[in-house]
């Protein structure tokens, strides 16, 4: 018969506990692997390429939805002294400024790049709508968004080409010169001038006067 000290008893019990815990961990890990089998990995480049899903290719010539981000961002851009002077000169012509005043004699060609065929069945109808839009005398323009509702894809998108004389004038004044854009929704519209500045157009009267979905009772008498 031999004696075991208290320290030896504690050591033996500790070893048994550690072994038991280790066994539990090993069993748990094995069960996890059985419950959650790993997905097979491709064994070759060819097999990997075969697992890649092909992208969907669609033809969609519609412009982007909503007001262009650059139009919304310009309200945070600090104007130079020259730009402030140009603003004052425009305001001197009357406030709010009219689209016809802003574009008078500067537009050479308007190219309709997209129009909603559910609204206008033929190109001729879309051309006539844009021509009358530009000629309408009650289209007020602002340098900030004047409507609160969101807008989706424009009913019409146009690229605006300016006259050679106007582009030459801008270059001589060392101002930017680029293509313009005209986006028409319903009562809302945006116009980018030759310098790249965006204007927000109040087309309420014109929409109700001329658009197929307009309410003629809401149109003003002024043409």
Order of alpha helices (4+ residues) and beta strands (2+ residues): alpha-alpha-alpha-alpha-beta-alpha-beta-alpha-beta-beta-alpha-beta-beta-beta-alpha
